[in-house]
Amino acid sequence: MSTARHIVALLRSHIDGDEERFLSVATQLAAHEARQGHGKLAQELRELIDAAKGKGAAVARRGSGPVPLAQPKGELSSLLAARYSDIRLNSMVLAPELEERLARVITEQRQQARLRARGLMPRRKLLLVGPPGCGKTMTAAALAGELKLPLFTVLYDGLIGKLMGETATRLRLVFDAIAVQRGVYFFDEFDAIGAQRSGLNDVGEIRRVLNSFLQFLENDDGSSLIVAATNHPELLDKAVFRRFDDVITYGLPDPEIVRGILESHLTGFDLKDLDWSRVLEATTGLSQAEVSRAADEAAKVAVLVDSDVVETPTLLATLAERRAAMSYGCRR
């Protein structure tokens, strides 16, 4: 790979704020210069990289960076997992329509004071639907990262109780926290509590939990974002859809999106001889997450053989591995 392409990759990773990828590309550049016989330059680059890593570790030890978030305490500590997210919207490769809808949510959140002053409410209750691995969880993290808000993930093993009324009581604690601490609150696998109340296996407790959730959601008018995600929208009660401000549908990536994902994950590698027609054909039916993982596996193969080039057979092989793993999971 040429030094010019390394520079482009360095700039892209810097603009995206991806320090890990920045240092990875810098390491590749040092190795490239060493192979070109530029030993002094390669050594200088390695020393700078080591110094950057050491500085990063020192900063982490001093505790600088974002203001510490309010960690859930007491019973809430078993109901919510809290963290900051460094993911941004430009970290994702999205279809234009989907990117536009998410950007609109971010804009309305950033300008919510202006909207509320005119009696208008910003979008803040989102339902994300689509197959596994298509970016729903990453979207919640990206929204938190863009808005510089803590991301709170609801822990169902602590939320779902065995005794009657226990789950609804814990849900109230979660919604009390939503009202007090602004953040992005993420209900993953939402069908666990949003299933149809008229299902064949329905029991009274399921109805009570869902009714409680719908009431809490409808009454909440705070500033936090509530994001729910499901792989099975057909299981959700019809009343659920009416309570959300926006229902955003995700699908499997088209060839253009797939190429963008591969190029993003293989930044810093030489792809000029890649047979894109064969590669894109091999990704049919794979999710964004599976394509990303295949790209990372191909990158590791190249690094371990000290190469800057990702070969077509290597990428086809890693894509085949992901397809086989996905097929196995579907058969189980």
Phi and psi restraints in degrees (value plus and minus 20) as a CYANA .aco file:
   2 SER   PHI     -92.9   -52.9
   2 SER   PSI     136.0   176.0
   3 THR   PHI     -81.0   -41.0
   3 THR   PSI     -55.1   -15.1
   4 ALA   PHI     -80.1   -40.1
   4 ALA   PSI     -62.4   -22.4
   5 ARG   PHI     -87.5   -47.5
   5 ARG   PSI     -55.5   -15.5
   6 HIS   PHI     -81.3   -41.3
   6 HIS   PSI     -61.1   -21.1
   7 ILE   PHI     -83.4   -43.4
   7 ILE   PSI     -62.0   -22.0
   8 VAL   PHI     -80.4   -40.4
   8 VAL   PSI     -64.8   -24.8
   9 ALA   PHI     -83.9   -43.9
   9 ALA   PSI     -59.5   -19.5
  10 LEU   PHI     -82.6   -42.6
  10 LEU   PSI     -64.2   -24.2
  11 LEU   PHI     -84.6   -44.6
  11 LEU   PSI     -61.5   -21.5
  12 ARG   PHI     -82.2   -42.2
  12 ARG   PSI     -65.7   -25.7
  13 SER   PHI     -86.6   -46.6
  13 SER   PSI     -54.7   -14.7
  14 HIS   PHI     -86.3   -46.3
  14 HIS   PSI     -64.6   -24.6
  15 ILE   PHI     -82.4   -42.4
  15 ILE   PSI     -57.8   -17.8
  16 ASP   PHI     -97.8   -57.8
  16 ASP   PSI     -28.2    11.8
  17 GLY   PHI      51.2    91.2
  17 GLY   PSI       3.7    43.7
  18 ASP   PHI    -115.5   -75.5
  18 ASP   PSI      67.2   107.2
  19 GLU   PHI     -84.9   -44.9
  19 GLU   PSI     -58.0   -18.0
  20 GLU   PHI     -81.1   -41.1
  20 GLU   PSI     -66.1   -26.1
  21 ARG   PHI     -88.6   -48.6
  21 ARG   PSI     -55.2   -15.2
  22 PHE   PHI     -79.4   -39.4
  22 PHE   PSI     -67.1   -27.1
  23 LEU   PHI     -88.7   -48.7
  23 LEU   PSI     -53.2   -13.2
  24 SER   PHI     -84.3   -44.3
  24 SER   PSI     -65.0   -25.0
  25 VAL   PHI     -86.2   -46.2
  25 VAL   PSI     -59.1   -19.1
  26 ALA   PHI     -81.6   -41.6
  26 ALA   PSI     -58.9   -18.9
  27 THR   PHI     -84.5   -44.5
  27 THR   PSI     -60.8   -20.8
  28 GLN   PHI     -83.3   -43.3
  28 GLN   PSI     -58.5   -18.5
  29 LEU   PHI     -84.0   -44.0
  29 LEU   PSI     -61.0   -21.0
  30 ALA   PHI     -82.1   -42.1
  30 ALA   PSI     -62.7   -22.7
  31 ALA   PHI     -84.7   -44.7
  31 ALA   PSI     -58.4   -18.4
  32 HIS   PHI     -83.5   -43.5
  32 HIS   PSI     -64.1   -24.1
  33 GLU   PHI     -85.3   -45.3
  33 GLU   PSI     -56.5   -16.5
  34 ALA   PHI     -83.2   -43.2
  34 ALA   PSI     -60.2   -20.2
  35 ARG   PHI     -88.9   -48.9
  35 ARG   PSI     -44.5    -4.5
  36 GLN   PHI    -102.8   -62.8
  36 GLN   PSI     -19.3    20.7
  37 GLY   PHI      66.2   106.2
  37 GLY   PSI      -9.2    30.8
  38 HIS   PHI    -115.7   -75.7
  38 HIS   PSI      47.8    87.8
  39 GLY   PHI     -82.1   -42.1
  39 GLY   PSI     -61.4   -21.4
  40 LYS   PHI     -84.4   -44.4
  40 LYS   PSI     -63.9   -23.9
  41 LEU   PHI     -84.5   -44.5
  41 LEU   PSI     -62.0   -22.0
  42 ALA   PHI     -80.9   -40.9
  42 ALA   PSI     -62.1   -22.1
  43 GLN   PHI     -85.1   -45.1
  43 GLN   PSI     -60.7   -20.7
  44 GLU   PHI     -82.6   -42.6
  44 GLU   PSI     -61.4   -21.4
  45 LEU   PHI     -82.7   -42.7
  45 LEU   PSI     -63.6   -23.6
  46 ARG   PHI     -82.7   -42.7
  46 ARG   PSI     -59.4   -19.4
  47 GLU   PHI     -84.7   -44.7
  47 GLU   PSI     -60.4   -20.4
  48 LEU   PHI     -85.0   -45.0
  48 LEU   PSI     -60.4   -20.4
  49 ILE   PHI     -83.3   -43.3
  49 ILE   PSI     -65.4   -25.4
  50 ASP   PHI     -81.7   -41.7
  50 ASP   PSI     -60.0   -20.0
  51 ALA   PHI     -84.8   -44.8
  51 ALA   PSI     -59.5   -19.5
  52 ALA   PHI     -84.5   -44.5
  52 ALA   PSI     -61.8   -21.8
  53 LYS   PHI     -84.8   -44.8
  53 LYS   PSI     -60.7   -20.7
  54 GLY   PHI     -85.6   -45.6
  54 GLY   PSI     -58.8   -18.8
  55 LYS   PHI     -85.1   -45.1
  55 LYS   PSI     -60.9   -20.9
  56 GLY   PHI     -82.1   -42.1
  56 GLY   PSI     -60.8   -20.8
  57 ALA   PHI     -86.8   -46.8
  57 ALA   PSI     -58.5   -18.5
  58 ALA   PHI     -84.9   -44.9
  58 ALA   PSI     -61.1   -21.1
  59 VAL   PHI     -81.6   -41.6
  59 VAL   PSI     -62.2   -22.2
  60 ALA   PHI     -82.1   -42.1
  60 ALA   PSI     -57.9   -17.9
  61 ARG   PHI     -89.0   -49.0
  61 ARG   PSI     -54.8   -14.8
  62 ARG   PHI     -92.4   -52.4
  62 ARG   PSI     -34.1     5.9
  63 GLY   PHI      59.1    99.1
  63 GLY   PSI      -0.9    39.1
  64 SER   PHI     -96.1   -56.1
  64 SER   PSI     153.7   193.7
  65 GLY   PHI      94.3   134.3
  65 GLY   PSI    -167.9  -127.9
  66 PRO   PHI     -81.2   -41.2
  66 PRO   PSI     129.0   169.0
  67 VAL   PHI     -81.0   -41.0
  67 VAL   PSI     112.5   152.5
  68 PRO   PHI     -75.0   -35.0
  68 PRO   PSI     113.8   153.8
  69 LEU   PHI     -99.1   -59.1
  69 LEU   PSI     142.5   182.5
  70 ALA   PHI     -98.5   -58.5
  70 ALA   PSI      81.0   121.0
  71 GLN   PHI     -87.6   -47.6
  71 GLN   PSI     116.7   156.7
  72 PRO   PHI     -77.3   -37.3
  72 PRO   PSI     116.4   156.4
  73 LYS   PHI    -141.1  -101.1
  73 LYS   PSI     144.8   184.8
  74 GLY   PHI      41.5    81.5
  74 GLY   PSI    -157.0  -117.0
  75 GLU   PHI     -85.6   -45.6
  75 GLU   PSI     -47.6    -7.6
  76 LEU   PHI     -82.4   -42.4
  76 LEU   PSI     -46.2    -6.2
  77 SER   PHI     -85.1   -45.1
  77 SER   PSI     -41.1    -1.1
  78 SER   PHI    -115.4   -75.4
  78 SER   PSI     -22.4    17.6
  79 LEU   PHI    -128.8   -88.8
  79 LEU   PSI     -44.3    -4.3
  80 LEU   PHI    -154.6  -114.6
  80 LEU   PSI     116.4   156.4
  81 ALA   PHI    -126.9   -86.9
  81 ALA   PSI     107.5   147.5
  82 ALA   PHI    -135.7   -95.7
  82 ALA   PSI     120.1   160.1
  83 ARG   PHI    -182.3  -142.3
  83 ARG   PSI     145.1   185.1
  84 TYR   PHI    -113.7   -73.7
  84 TYR   PSI     132.1   172.1
  85 SER   PHI    -134.6   -94.6
  85 SER   PSI     116.0   156.0
  86 ASP   PHI    -122.6   -82.6
  86 ASP   PSI      -9.2    30.8
  87 ILE   PHI    -102.8   -62.8
  87 ILE   PSI     120.0   160.0
  88 ARG   PHI    -142.6  -102.6
  88 ARG   PSI     146.2   186.2
  89 LEU   PHI     -81.1   -41.1
  89 LEU   PSI     -55.0   -15.0
  90 ASN   PHI     -96.0   -56.0
  90 ASN   PSI     -22.3    17.7
  91 SER   PHI     -98.3   -58.3
  91 SER   PSI     -35.4     4.6
  92 MET   PHI    -122.9   -82.9
  92 MET   PSI     128.0   168.0
  93 VAL   PHI    -122.9   -82.9
  93 VAL   PSI      88.5   128.5
  94 LEU   PHI    -142.5  -102.5
  94 LEU   PSI     132.5   172.5
  95 ALA   PHI     -84.7   -44.7
  95 ALA   PSI     126.3   166.3
  96 PRO   PHI     -73.9   -33.9
  96 PRO   PSI     -62.4   -22.4
  97 GLU   PHI     -84.2   -44.2
  97 GLU   PSI     -62.3   -22.3
  98 LEU   PHI     -86.9   -46.9
  98 LEU   PSI     -62.5   -22.5
  99 GLU   PHI     -81.7   -41.7
  99 GLU   PSI     -59.2   -19.2
 100 GLU   PHI     -84.7   -44.7
 100 GLU   PSI     -60.9   -20.9
 101 ARG   PHI     -87.8   -47.8
 101 ARG   PSI     -59.3   -19.3
 102 LEU   PHI     -90.8   -50.8
 102 LEU   PSI     -58.1   -18.1
 103 ALA   PHI     -82.9   -42.9
 103 ALA   PSI     -54.7   -14.7
 104 ARG   PHI     -86.3   -46.3
 104 ARG   PSI     -59.2   -19.2
 105 VAL   PHI     -81.6   -41.6
 105 VAL   PSI     -65.3   -25.3
 106 ILE   PHI     -82.9   -42.9
 106 ILE   PSI     -63.7   -23.7
 107 THR   PHI     -82.1   -42.1
 107 THR   PSI     -64.7   -24.7
 108 GLU   PHI     -84.7   -44.7
 108 GLU   PSI     -55.7   -15.7
 109 GLN   PHI     -87.4   -47.4
 109 GLN   PSI     -61.9   -21.9
 110 ARG   PHI     -88.9   -48.9
 110 ARG   PSI     -46.2    -6.2
 111 GLN   PHI    -130.5   -90.5
 111 GLN   PSI       4.0    44.0
 112 GLN   PHI     -85.1   -45.1
 112 GLN   PSI     -48.8    -8.8
 113 ALA   PHI     -82.9   -42.9
 113 ALA   PSI     -61.1   -21.1
 114 ARG   PHI     -85.1   -45.1
 114 ARG   PSI     -60.5   -20.5
 115 LEU   PHI     -86.6   -46.6
 115 LEU   PSI     -66.1   -26.1
 116 ARG   PHI     -85.3   -45.3
 116 ARG   PSI     -52.0   -12.0
 117 ALA   PHI     -82.7   -42.7
 117 ALA   PSI     -45.0    -5.0
 118 ARG   PHI    -122.8   -82.8
 118 ARG   PSI      -4.9    35.1
 119 GLY   PHI      56.9    96.9
 119 GLY   PSI      -1.2    38.8
 120 LEU   PHI    -129.0   -89.0
 120 LEU   PSI     125.4   165.4
 121 MET   PHI    -125.3   -85.3
 121 MET   PSI     113.3   153.3
 122 PRO   PHI     -93.1   -53.1
 122 PRO   PSI     133.9   173.9
 123 ARG   PHI     -82.5   -42.5
 123 ARG   PSI     106.2   146.2
 124 ARG   PHI    -168.7  -128.7
 124 ARG   PSI     -18.7    21.3
 125 LYS   PHI    -144.9  -104.9
 125 LYS   PSI      85.6   125.6
 126 LEU   PHI    -137.9   -97.9
 126 LEU   PSI     118.9   158.9
 127 LEU   PHI    -136.3   -96.3
 127 LEU   PSI      99.4   139.4
 128 LEU   PHI    -125.0   -85.0
 128 LEU   PSI     105.5   145.5
 129 VAL   PHI    -147.1  -107.1
 129 VAL   PSI     124.3   164.3
 130 GLY   PHI     137.7   177.7
 130 GLY   PSI     151.9   191.9
 131 PRO   PHI     -87.6   -47.6
 131 PRO   PSI     143.3   183.3
 132 PRO   PHI     -79.9   -39.9
 132 PRO   PSI     126.4   166.4
 133 GLY   PHI      56.7    96.7
 133 GLY   PSI      -5.2    34.8
 134 CYS   PHI    -119.3   -79.3
 134 CYS   PSI     -17.5    22.5
 135 GLY   PHI      92.2   132.2
 135 GLY   PSI      -9.5    30.5
 136 LYS   PHI     -87.8   -47.8
 136 LYS   PSI     -67.9   -27.9
 137 THR   PHI     -84.8   -44.8
 137 THR   PSI     -60.4   -20.4
 138 MET   PHI     -84.5   -44.5
 138 MET   PSI     -52.0   -12.0
 139 THR   PHI     -83.1   -43.1
 139 THR   PSI     -64.4   -24.4
 140 ALA   PHI     -79.0   -39.0
 140 ALA   PSI     -62.8   -22.8
 141 ALA   PHI     -86.7   -46.7
 141 ALA   PSI     -58.5   -18.5
 142 ALA   PHI     -86.5   -46.5
 142 ALA   PSI     -59.4   -19.4
 143 LEU   PHI     -82.5   -42.5
 143 LEU   PSI     -63.5   -23.5
 144 ALA   PHI     -83.3   -43.3
 144 ALA   PSI     -62.1   -22.1
 145 GLY   PHI     -85.5   -45.5
 145 GLY   PSI     -63.7   -23.7
 146 GLU   PHI     -83.2   -43.2
 146 GLU   PSI     -59.8   -19.8
 147 LEU   PHI    -111.7   -71.7
 147 LEU   PSI     -20.7    19.3
 148 LYS   PHI      36.0    76.0
 148 LYS   PSI      23.5    63.5
 149 LEU   PHI    -132.1   -92.1
 149 LEU   PSI     131.5   171.5
 150 PRO   PHI     -87.1   -47.1
 150 PRO   PSI     128.3   168.3
 151 LEU   PHI    -123.8   -83.8
 151 LEU   PSI      99.8   139.8
 152 PHE   PHI    -129.1   -89.1
 152 PHE   PSI      98.3   138.3
 153 THR   PHI    -122.1   -82.1
 153 THR   PSI     107.2   147.2
 154 VAL   PHI     -93.7   -53.7
 154 VAL   PSI     109.8   149.8
 155 LEU   PHI    -118.5   -78.5
 155 LEU   PSI      88.4   128.4
 156 TYR   PHI     -90.6   -50.6
 156 TYR   PSI     -47.7    -7.7
 157 ASP   PHI     -86.0   -46.0
 157 ASP   PSI     -45.1    -5.1
 158 GLY   PHI    -112.2   -72.2
 158 GLY   PSI     -45.6    -5.6
 159 LEU   PHI     -97.8   -57.8
 159 LEU   PSI     -64.7   -24.7
 160 ILE   PHI     -98.2   -58.2
 160 ILE   PSI      94.8   134.8
 161 GLY   PHI    -122.1   -82.1
 161 GLY   PSI     143.3   183.3
 162 LYS   PHI    -108.7   -68.7
 162 LYS   PSI     -45.8    -5.8
 163 LEU   PHI    -109.7   -69.7
 163 LEU   PSI     131.1   171.1
 164 MET   PHI     -81.6   -41.6
 164 MET   PSI     110.4   150.4
 165 GLY   PHI      64.4   104.4
 165 GLY   PSI     -29.1    10.9
 166 GLU   PHI     -87.1   -47.1
 166 GLU   PSI     -64.1   -24.1
 167 THR   PHI     -85.8   -45.8
 167 THR   PSI     -62.9   -22.9
 168 ALA   PHI     -82.2   -42.2
 168 ALA   PSI     -57.9   -17.9
 169 THR   PHI     -83.9   -43.9
 169 THR   PSI     -61.4   -21.4
 170 ARG   PHI     -89.8   -49.8
 170 ARG   PSI     -54.8   -14.8
 171 LEU   PHI     -80.2   -40.2
 171 LEU   PSI     -59.2   -19.2
 172 ARG   PHI     -81.8   -41.8
 172 ARG   PSI     -59.0   -19.0
 173 LEU   PHI     -81.2   -41.2
 173 LEU   PSI     -61.5   -21.5
 174 VAL   PHI     -82.9   -42.9
 174 VAL   PSI     -66.1   -26.1
 175 PHE   PHI     -91.1   -51.1
 175 PHE   PSI     -48.0    -8.0
 176 ASP   PHI     -84.0   -44.0
 176 ASP   PSI     -59.9   -19.9
 177 ALA   PHI     -86.6   -46.6
 177 ALA   PSI     -58.3   -18.3
 178 ILE   PHI     -79.2   -39.2
 178 ILE   PSI     -57.2   -17.2
 179 ALA   PHI     -94.5   -54.5
 179 ALA   PSI     -49.4    -9.4
 180 VAL   PHI    -111.2   -71.2
 180 VAL   PSI     -66.7   -26.7
 181 GLN   PHI    -128.6   -88.6
 181 GLN   PSI      91.2   131.2
 182 ARG   PHI     -86.7   -46.7
 182 ARG   PSI     115.0   155.0
 183 GLY   PHI    -195.7  -155.7
 183 GLY   PSI    -193.6  -153.6
 184 VAL   PHI    -123.6   -83.6
 184 VAL   PSI      97.6   137.6
 185 TYR   PHI    -124.6   -84.6
 185 TYR   PSI     100.3   140.3
 186 PHE   PHI    -132.1   -92.1
 186 PHE   PSI      96.5   136.5
 187 PHE   PHI    -121.0   -81.0
 187 PHE   PSI      72.2   112.2
 188 ASP   PHI     -99.7   -59.7
 188 ASP   PSI     137.5   177.5
 189 GLU   PHI      26.6    66.6
 189 GLU   PSI      33.7    73.7
 190 PHE   PHI     -82.8   -42.8
 190 PHE   PSI     -42.3    -2.3
 191 ASP   PHI     -81.8   -41.8
 191 ASP   PSI     -33.1     6.9
 192 ALA   PHI     -82.0   -42.0
 192 ALA   PSI     -49.5    -9.5
 193 ILE   PHI    -142.8  -102.8
 193 ILE   PSI     -27.9    12.1
 194 GLY   PHI    -125.9   -85.9
 194 GLY   PSI      -4.4    35.6
 195 ALA   PHI     -86.3   -46.3
 195 ALA   PSI     138.5   178.5
 196 GLN   PHI     -78.7   -38.7
 196 GLN   PSI     116.5   156.5
 197 ARG   PHI     -95.7   -55.7
 197 ARG   PSI     -33.6     6.4
 198 SER   PHI    -125.8   -85.8
 198 SER   PSI      -2.4    37.6
 199 GLY   PHI     -84.6   -44.6
 199 GLY   PSI     140.9   180.9
 200 LEU   PHI     -83.6   -43.6
 200 LEU   PSI     -52.6   -12.6
 201 ASN   PHI    -117.2   -77.2
 201 ASN   PSI      -4.2    35.8
 202 ASP   PHI     -86.6   -46.6
 202 ASP   PSI     119.9   159.9
 203 VAL   PHI    -147.9  -107.9
 203 VAL   PSI     146.1   186.1
 204 GLY   PHI     -78.9   -38.9
 204 GLY   PSI     -55.3   -15.3
 205 GLU   PHI     -85.3   -45.3
 205 GLU   PSI     -58.2   -18.2
 206 ILE   PHI     -81.4   -41.4
 206 ILE   PSI     -62.6   -22.6
 207 ARG   PHI     -82.9   -42.9
 207 ARG   PSI     -61.4   -21.4
 208 ARG   PHI     -84.6   -44.6
 208 ARG   PSI     -62.0   -22.0
 209 VAL   PHI     -83.4   -43.4
 209 VAL   PSI     -67.1   -27.1
 210 LEU   PHI     -85.0   -45.0
 210 LEU   PSI     -62.8   -22.8
 211 ASN   PHI     -80.8   -40.8
 211 ASN   PSI     -59.7   -19.7
 212 SER   PHI     -84.2   -44.2
 212 SER   PSI     -65.0   -25.0
 213 PHE   PHI     -80.5   -40.5
 213 PHE   PSI     -67.0   -27.0
 214 LEU   PHI     -82.3   -42.3
 214 LEU   PSI     -58.0   -18.0
 215 GLN   PHI     -87.7   -47.7
 215 GLN   PSI     -66.1   -26.1
 216 PHE   PHI     -81.4   -41.4
 216 PHE   PSI     -62.1   -22.1
 217 LEU   PHI     -84.6   -44.6
 217 LEU   PSI     -62.5   -22.5
 218 GLU   PHI     -88.5   -48.5
 218 GLU   PSI     -55.0   -15.0
 219 ASN   PHI    -101.9   -61.9
 219 ASN   PSI     -35.3     4.7
 220 ASP   PHI     -95.5   -55.5
 220 ASP   PSI     104.2   144.2
 221 ASP   PHI    -152.5  -112.5
 221 ASP   PSI       9.4    49.4
 222 GLY   PHI     -99.2   -59.2
 222 GLY   PSI    -178.3  -138.3
 223 SER   PHI    -129.4   -89.4
 223 SER   PSI     -21.6    18.4
 224 SER   PHI     -95.4   -55.4
 224 SER   PSI     137.1   177.1
 225 LEU   PHI    -114.5   -74.5
 225 LEU   PSI     115.7   155.7
 226 ILE   PHI    -135.0   -95.0
 226 ILE   PSI      96.9   136.9
 227 VAL   PHI    -140.5  -100.5
 227 VAL   PSI     102.1   142.1
 228 ALA   PHI    -135.1   -95.1
 228 ALA   PSI     125.5   165.5
 229 ALA   PHI    -155.7  -115.7
 229 ALA   PSI     123.6   163.6
 230 THR   PHI    -167.7  -127.7
 230 THR   PSI     125.0   165.0
 231 ASN   PHI    -109.0   -69.0
 231 ASN   PSI     -30.1     9.9
 232 HIS   PHI    -150.6  -110.6
 232 HIS   PSI      52.7    92.7
 233 PRO   PHI     -82.4   -42.4
 233 PRO   PSI     -44.4    -4.4
 234 GLU   PHI     -86.5   -46.5
 234 GLU   PSI     -38.4     1.6
 235 LEU   PHI    -106.1   -66.1
 235 LEU   PSI     -34.8     5.2
 236 LEU   PHI     -97.1   -57.1
 236 LEU   PSI     126.7   166.7
 237 ASP   PHI     -86.2   -46.2
 237 ASP   PSI     120.7   160.7
 238 LYS   PHI     -79.5   -39.5
 238 LYS   PSI     -50.3   -10.3
 239 ALA   PHI     -86.4   -46.4
 239 ALA   PSI     -43.0    -3.0
 240 VAL   PHI     -82.1   -42.1
 240 VAL   PSI     -65.1   -25.1
 241 PHE   PHI     -80.8   -40.8
 241 PHE   PSI     -52.5   -12.5
 242 ARG   PHI     -93.1   -53.1
 242 ARG   PSI     -40.2    -0.2
 243 ARG   PHI    -104.2   -64.2
 243 ARG   PSI     -34.2     5.8
 244 PHE   PHI    -114.9   -74.9
 244 PHE   PSI     127.3   167.3
 245 ASP   PHI     -91.0   -51.0
 245 ASP   PSI     -50.6   -10.6
 246 ASP   PHI    -170.5  -130.5
 246 ASP   PSI     116.6   156.6
 247 VAL   PHI    -133.0   -93.0
 247 VAL   PSI      94.7   134.7
 248 ILE   PHI    -131.1   -91.1
 248 ILE   PSI     104.0   144.0
 249 THR   PHI    -119.9   -79.9
 249 THR   PSI     112.6   152.6
 250 TYR   PHI    -129.7   -89.7
 250 TYR   PSI     129.1   169.1
 251 GLY   PHI    -157.2  -117.2
 251 GLY   PSI     158.2   198.2
 252 LEU   PHI     -88.7   -48.7
 252 LEU   PSI     129.6   169.6
 253 PRO   PHI     -93.2   -53.2
 253 PRO   PSI     124.2   164.2
 254 ASP   PHI    -103.9   -63.9
 254 ASP   PSI     151.3   191.3
 255 PRO   PHI     -75.4   -35.4
 255 PRO   PSI     -56.5   -16.5
 256 GLU   PHI     -85.0   -45.0
 256 GLU   PSI     -62.2   -22.2
 257 ILE   PHI     -86.7   -46.7
 257 ILE   PSI     -61.9   -21.9
 258 VAL   PHI     -78.3   -38.3
 258 VAL   PSI     -66.2   -26.2
 259 ARG   PHI     -81.5   -41.5
 259 ARG   PSI     -60.7   -20.7
 260 GLY   PHI     -82.0   -42.0
 260 GLY   PSI     -60.2   -20.2
 261 ILE   PHI     -83.4   -43.4
 261 ILE   PSI     -66.7   -26.7
 262 LEU   PHI     -83.2   -43.2
 262 LEU   PSI     -65.1   -25.1
 263 GLU   PHI     -85.0   -45.0
 263 GLU   PSI     -56.5   -16.5
 264 SER   PHI     -85.7   -45.7
 264 SER   PSI     -65.3   -25.3
 265 HIS   PHI     -95.5   -55.5
 265 HIS   PSI     -41.0    -1.0
 266 LEU   PHI    -127.3   -87.3
 266 LEU   PSI       2.6    42.6
 267 THR   PHI     -77.8   -37.8
 267 THR   PSI     113.0   153.0
 268 GLY   PHI      78.5   118.5
 268 GLY   PSI     -27.5    12.5
 269 PHE   PHI    -129.7   -89.7
 269 PHE   PSI     133.9   173.9
 270 ASP   PHI    -102.4   -62.4
 270 ASP   PSI      97.3   137.3
 271 LEU   PHI    -136.1   -96.1
 271 LEU   PSI      -9.9    30.1
 272 LYS   PHI     -85.0   -45.0
 272 LYS   PSI     -46.6    -6.6
 273 ASP   PHI    -119.3   -79.3
 273 ASP   PSI     -10.7    29.3
 274 LEU   PHI     -89.1   -49.1
 274 LEU   PSI     114.1   154.1
 275 ASP   PHI    -104.0   -64.0
 275 ASP   PSI      69.6   109.6
 276 TRP   PHI     -83.7   -43.7
 276 TRP   PSI     -53.8   -13.8
 277 SER   PHI     -83.2   -43.2
 277 SER   PSI     -63.2   -23.2
 278 ARG   PHI     -89.0   -49.0
 278 ARG   PSI     -60.9   -20.9
 279 VAL   PHI     -85.0   -45.0
 279 VAL   PSI     -67.5   -27.5
 280 LEU   PHI     -85.6   -45.6
 280 LEU   PSI     -56.1   -16.1
 281 GLU   PHI     -83.0   -43.0
 281 GLU   PSI     -56.3   -16.3
 282 ALA   PHI     -92.3   -52.3
 282 ALA   PSI     -34.3     5.7
 283 THR   PHI    -112.8   -72.8
 283 THR   PSI     -22.9    17.1
 284 THR   PHI     -75.1   -35.1
 284 THR   PSI     106.7   146.7
 285 GLY   PHI      68.0   108.0
 285 GLY   PSI     -27.0    13.0
 286 LEU   PHI    -109.0   -69.0
 286 LEU   PSI     127.6   167.6
 287 SER   PHI    -101.3   -61.3
 287 SER   PSI     149.8   189.8
 288 GLN   PHI     -78.2   -38.2
 288 GLN   PSI     -61.0   -21.0
 289 ALA   PHI     -85.3   -45.3
 289 ALA   PSI     -59.6   -19.6
 290 GLU   PHI     -88.4   -48.4
 290 GLU   PSI     -59.8   -19.8
 291 VAL   PHI     -84.2   -44.2
 291 VAL   PSI     -62.7   -22.7
 292 SER   PHI     -82.0   -42.0
 292 SER   PSI     -63.1   -23.1
 293 ARG   PHI     -85.8   -45.8
 293 ARG   PSI     -60.1   -20.1
 294 ALA   PHI     -82.2   -42.2
 294 ALA   PSI     -60.3   -20.3
 295 ALA   PHI     -83.5   -43.5
 295 ALA   PSI     -63.2   -23.2
 296 ASP   PHI     -83.1   -43.1
 296 ASP   PSI     -59.3   -19.3
 297 GLU   PHI     -85.1   -45.1
 297 GLU   PSI     -60.7   -20.7
 298 ALA   PHI     -84.9   -44.9
 298 ALA   PSI     -57.8   -17.8
 299 ALA   PHI     -83.5   -43.5
 299 ALA   PSI     -60.1   -20.1
 300 LYS   PHI     -84.0   -44.0
 300 LYS   PSI     -58.8   -18.8
 301 VAL   PHI     -79.9   -39.9
 301 VAL   PSI     -65.0   -25.0
 302 ALA   PHI     -83.5   -43.5
 302 ALA   PSI     -63.4   -23.4
 303 VAL   PHI     -83.3   -43.3
 303 VAL   PSI     -61.6   -21.6
 304 LEU   PHI     -90.2   -50.2
 304 LEU   PSI     -40.9    -0.9
 305 VAL   PHI    -122.4   -82.4
 305 VAL   PSI      -6.5    33.5
 306 ASP   PHI      37.3    77.3
 306 ASP   PSI      30.0    70.0
 307 SER   PHI    -145.3  -105.3
 307 SER   PSI     127.8   167.8
 308 ASP   PHI    -115.4   -75.4
 308 ASP   PSI     -17.1    22.9
 309 VAL   PHI    -131.2   -91.2
 309 VAL   PSI     111.3   151.3
 310 VAL   PHI    -117.8   -77.8
 310 VAL   PSI      96.4   136.4
 311 GLU   PHI    -103.5   -63.5
 311 GLU   PSI     129.9   169.9
 312 THR   PHI     -76.6   -36.6
 312 THR   PSI     -69.0   -29.0
 313 PRO   PHI     -79.1   -39.1
 313 PRO   PSI     -55.9   -15.9
 314 THR   PHI     -84.3   -44.3
 314 THR   PSI     -67.1   -27.1
 315 LEU   PHI     -87.4   -47.4
 315 LEU   PSI     -57.8   -17.8
 316 LEU   PHI     -82.5   -42.5
 316 LEU   PSI     -58.3   -18.3
 317 ALA   PHI     -87.2   -47.2
 317 ALA   PSI     -62.4   -22.4
 318 THR   PHI     -90.3   -50.3
 318 THR   PSI     -53.5   -13.5
 319 LEU   PHI     -85.3   -45.3
 319 LEU   PSI     -60.1   -20.1
 320 ALA   PHI     -83.6   -43.6
 320 ALA   PSI     -57.7   -17.7
 321 GLU   PHI     -82.2   -42.2
 321 GLU   PSI     -63.4   -23.4
 322 ARG   PHI     -86.2   -46.2
 322 ARG   PSI     -58.5   -18.5
 323 ARG   PHI     -83.7   -43.7
 323 ARG   PSI     -62.0   -22.0
 324 ALA   PHI     -84.2   -44.2
 324 ALA   PSI     -61.3   -21.3
 325 ALA   PHI     -84.6   -44.6
 325 ALA   PSI     -60.2   -20.2
 326 MET   PHI     -85.1   -45.1
 326 MET   PSI     -62.6   -22.6
 327 SER   PHI     -83.2   -43.2
 327 SER   PSI     -58.7   -18.7
 328 TYR   PHI     -83.7   -43.7
 328 TYR   PSI     -63.2   -23.2
 329 GLY   PHI     -83.7   -43.7
 329 GLY   PSI     -54.3   -14.3
 330 CYS   PHI     -91.6   -51.6
 330 CYS   PSI     -49.6    -9.6
 331 ARG   PHI     -97.1   -57.1
 331 ARG   PSI     -44.2    -4.2
